[in-house]
């Protein structure tokens, strides 16, 4: 607070306050921050999805492009032709139905396995000491430096009949003949869990250190009968 005086006729003193300058908020500031990621997702995910959706309503033909157009303007008449032949075949052929149900089953089992393995792993990493936490977190993130295709092919060398796993089990005398893991559903589950496990464990680390202890305390209180019904 400063006092300002002027020479000349006696006037009442003025007191001026230095107020904080508040810059006007730009309504588009947040929009500019989130626009590039959304534009990238729209370009790489939404546009290809719309192209595939367009092709699904077209018929096959020989030429470029190898499918019929959905809309055609001729003699000032707009003709829209949507073919449902592919969708009828999809829901009438037992092969496609069995393939879809098998995919849903594999996705559900993979999600359950990732949750069973990922949440305890995230909790252990989050509750570790800072030095150990950095090493464990590096072990989770480090495989992303290598292409997913190369890492999956490495599992082929591990799980096949003459791979590293069977050779080790045969050398140690645990088994007498190689295990049939390669080219089975078990191998597919191993590959899917390995590929998607970091995407569950890494986002769960910030919340698991606070959420899981609270749930455990409530569970122990409910077990001992001091807190009434269990509520999480």
N, C-alpha and C positions, 0 to 999 in steps of 0.2 A: 504494500500500500504506500503510495507516494502522495505528498502534499504539493500542490501547484499554486504559486502566488504570482501576481502580476503587479508591476509598478503602475502608479496612476491613481485614479479615484479609488477610495476604499470600497472594496467589494467583499462579499462573503467568500471565504476560502472554499476552494473546490477540492474534492477528494476523488481521485481516480483509482479504480481497481483494475489491475492487470488480469483480465479474464483469459482463460484458456481458449485458444482458437480451436473451434470444432470444424473440421473439414467436412464438407457435404459428402454424404454417403452416395456412392455410385450404385444404382440399382443393378447394374450389370456386372459388378465385380465378381460375385460368386458364379455367375453364368460363364464368365470368361475363364474361371478356374476349372469348372467341370465340363466345359464344352469340348476340349480336345479328347478326353477319354471317351465321352459318349459318341463323338464323331468317329473315333477309331472302332468302337464296338459296332456302330451302325454300318461302317464300311466293310468290316471283316466278318460280321455275323449276320446282321439283318439283311444286307443286300444279297449274299449268297442264299440265305433261306428263302427270300422272295423269288429268286431265280428258280430254285428247286421246286417251290410251290407252283410257279407258273408252268414248269415242265410237267408236273404231275397231272395237270388238267389237259395236256396236249396228247396227240397221237404221234407215233413214230413214223418217220418217212426217210427216204434216201435223199440227202442233200445237205446243204448248209444253211441254217442249223438243222440238225437231224430230227426235228419235231415240227408239228404244224403250228401256225400262229393262233393265238386265242382270239384276237380281234383283227378284222380285215375290212377296210373301207374300199368299196367298189361301186361306181356309179352313184355316188352320194348316199350310199346305203351302208351303214355300219353293221357288220355281222360278227356276233360273238359266239364262238363255238367252244364249249367246255365238255371235255370227254371224261366220263366217270369210269371208263373201262379199267384203269389201273386200280382204283379204289374198290371196285367190285371184285376184281381178282384178289386183292389184298385180304378182303374179309370173307372170301368164299373158299380160297385154297387153304387146306390144312397145313401145308408147309409153312406159309407165311405166319399163320396164327401160332403154330408151335415155336417158330423162331422168335416171334415177339414175346411170347410168354417166357421162353427160356432167357431172353435178354433181361426181362423184368426180374426174374428170379436171381440171375447173377448179379444184377445191380443191387438188389435188396441184401443178398448175402455179403457182398463186398462192403456195403455201407455198414452193416452190423459188425463185420470184422474190423473195419477201420475205427468204429466207435469203441469197441472193446479194447483195441490196442492203442488207439490214438489218445484217448482221454487220460488214462493213467500215465502215458509217456509225457504228455503235455504238463500234467500235474507235477510229475517228478522233476522235469526240467525247470518249471517255474519256481519250485520250492528249493532248488539247489542253491549252493553258494554262487556268487557272481562269477568266480573263476571257472567252476565246473559247468555253470549254466552256459557260458560262452562256448566252451568246447563242445557240449552236447548240441547246442543250437547250430554250431558250425557243421557238426556231423549230419544234421537234418538238412541243412541248406546246401552243403557241398555237392551232393549228387546232381543238383540242378545245373551245375557247370558243364555237365556232359549231356549229350543228346539223349532223349528218352528212348529213341530207337536203339541206340547202342547199349543202353542199360538193359533193355528187354532182351536183346540178343545175348547179353551176358548170362541172363537167366537160362537161356537155351543151353549154353555150355555147362551150366550147373545141374540142370534137372534131367538131361537126356540120359539114356541107359548107360552110356560110357562117359558120363560127365563127372564133375568133381564130387558131387554128393554121393553117387553110387560107388565111385572108386574109394572114397574115404570109408564108407560103411563096409565095403567088402574087405578093405585092408585091415580095419579094426576088428573084423569078425562078427559084427553085429548082424549082418545078413549073409545068406549064402548065394543069393541070386539078385540081380539088379531089380530095383523097384520100378514099376511102370508108372512114372509120374508125367513124363513128357507126352504131349498130345492128349492130355486128359483135362477134365474140368478142374481138377485140383491145380494143375499148372496155370490155368487161366485165372483162377482165384488168386494164386500167389502173385501173378503179374499185375492184376488189377489192384490188389491191396498195396503192393509195393509202389505202384505209380501214384495212387491217390492218398496214401497215408499222410504225407507231409502237408497236403492241403487241408486236412482236418486237424492235425496236431499243432501246426504253427498258429492259426488264428485262435486256437483254444488256450494258448499259453497265458495271455494277459488276464483272462477271466477265471481260469481254473484255480489260480493261487488264492483267490478270495471266495469263489463260489463253492468249491468242493469242501474246504474246511467247515464252512457254515452248514452245508448239507450233512456232513459227518457229525457235527455237534447236535444237530436236530435229530438225527437218527439215533445217536447214543442216548439222548434225552428221552426219546420215545421208547427205546428198548428198556431203559431203567424205570419207566413209568412215572417220571416226574413232570413231564411236560404235556401230558394228554395225547391227543391224536397227532400223528405225524403230518406236518405241513411244510412243504418246501416251496 
